[in-house]
Amino acid sequence: MDDISLMQSQYLLQCWARQEGYAPLAVERAEGCWIYTQDGRKIFDLRSAHECINLGFRHPKVLAAMKAQMEKVVYVTDDFATEPTARLARKLAEITPGNHHKKVWFSQSGANAVEAAIKAARFYKYHQLLEKGTTAFEAPGQYPYPYKIISRYRSWHGATALASSASGDPRRWFQEPFNVPGFVFGPDAYCYRCPFGLHYPECQLACANYLEQMIEMEGGSGKVAAVLIEPVVGSNGIIPPPPEYLPRLREICDRWDILLIADETMTGMGRTGKMFAIDHYGVEPDMLIMGKALGMYSPLGATIFSEKVARVFDSHIFGMGQSFSAHALSCAAGLASIQVLEEEKLVEHSRLMGNYLGEKLRTLKERHASVGDVRGLGLFYTLELVEDRNTKKPLRKVTEKYKPTVVSKIAHFLLEEKNIYVPSDKFGLWIVPPLIVSQEEIDFIVAAIDEALVLAD
Ligand SMILES: Cc1ncc(COP(=O)(O)O)c(C=O)c1O
């Protein structure tokens, strides 16, 4: 038999990694929360395959839907209609917050869905001004329509040019100095390390108020098209905002007539104990972005446009496309996945298991000096590790993103000694299991982390 690990390490470029030492584990198969390797190991995937397999690997109903679809039609262009594409678009229009008169555009990744949202926001604002017959551009030579997107420093929206330019994450630095202009970054709703040194609730949401100041200083609705946020920050720390934060942002965007875009690539599909993270806050965004677990086993992204935004494309070109857009097989996987979430009440399960997980993780904080903060919602949790709990000294600075920390050691220990796979490139530990995780599996994970944290203490 070929050594596929060797072959892959020889020919594949691993994402975001120095290639020397790349030694992927050769996989035989994967089932539920577990990956089975060719050399007989059974490994728990605590990052749900980049937060994509919320239903665990090989959910039989999704596989059956995909197989059935493959027998009919895998892909035709959107000049033709297919059952799964039509039904999934309708389903997403129905289950996302707001009225059902939405429109959906399908891509293959979160980044592309983000690109579509940014383009649409600018186009929407442009037409809004044209329709008003506005001559709001007072200074001569000003760019003729609102184009700025306000994002936040702790954010990741994807690796394509626009999406990466919209991301505060240091991964955008790989593209510099050629980031696309027009993006400005605001402060984060990160209470553990408040950018203003304040405490919630006495802060009165200084972070949101500052965003409003930014809108004004950036030129208001004559210059700013949208505010782009992850309702619960993912890659940059799993940070749920205070309860009033997103309603406040909605209010601010409405006051300035600016669009609010929610990137739920990581948090959609029940991850946080509701179908969408924004559902926790009762806010309707103007656009909602999905990816990752939407297609579950097949690459699929979606940009869901509210009626107000979608309407502009009734009589104007929607200037976005991809060869494989509205892919029937991916849509069949997505549709079946949502059905499974509903039938098996997995969003509820995510909430209940999340409560259980959160309680157990908080007891770890009591026992381990290295745990600075425990944060999360549903099955989306992190233990932020620190060098010193009193000073909150972080394990590494943002400028040291690729510097190995004790988290790498913990990840190595968990993988080698406990057969648990967690991301090692974080400043904390991630606990992001598939939503089908059982209480016993959570006990097993938390006990293993308990042991591993001694390395950090
Ligand atoms: C919030 C968010 N948006 C967008 C993306 C990009 O998705 P993709 O990697 O599918 O392009 C990610 C990926 O991690 C993400 O977490």
The ligand as a Tripos MOL2 file, in Angstrom:
@<TRIPOS>MOLECULE
LIG
   16    16     1     0     0
SMALL
NO_CHARGES

@<TRIPOS>ATOM
      1 C1        -16.3550   33.8880   10.2290 C.3       1 LIG1
      2 C2        -15.6740   33.3430    9.0150 C.ar      1 LIG1
      3 N1        -15.9500   33.8920    7.8210 N.ar      1 LIG1
      4 C3        -15.3990   33.4360    6.6880 C.ar      1 LIG1
      5 C4        -14.4920   32.3910    6.7190 C.ar      1 LIG1
      6 C5        -13.8830   31.8950    5.4530 C.3       1 LIG1
      7 O1        -14.4500   30.6920    5.1010 O.3       1 LIG1
      8 P1        -13.7210   29.7610    4.0250 P.3       1 LIG1
      9 O2        -12.4760   29.2660    4.6690 O.co2     1 LIG1
     10 O3        -14.7220   28.6960    3.7310 O.co2     1 LIG1
     11 O4        -13.4420   30.6270    2.8510 O.co2     1 LIG1
     12 C6        -14.1670   31.7940    7.9420 C.ar      1 LIG1
     13 C7        -13.1950   30.7040    8.0140 C.2       1 LIG1
     14 O5        -12.6760   30.3530    9.0280 O.2       1 LIG1
     15 C8        -14.7750   32.2830    9.1220 C.ar      1 LIG1
     16 O6        -14.5210   31.7530   10.3180 O.3       1 LIG1
@<TRIPOS>BOND
     1     1     2 1
     2     2     3 ar
     3     2    15 ar
     4     3     4 ar
     5     4     5 ar
     6     5     6 1
     7     5    12 ar
     8     6     7 1
     9     7     8 1
    10     8     9 2
    11     8    10 1
    12     8    11 1
    13    12    13 1
    14    12    15 ar
    15    13    14 2
    16    15    16 1
@<TRIPOS>SUBSTRUCTURE
     1 LIG1         1 GROUP 0 **** ****
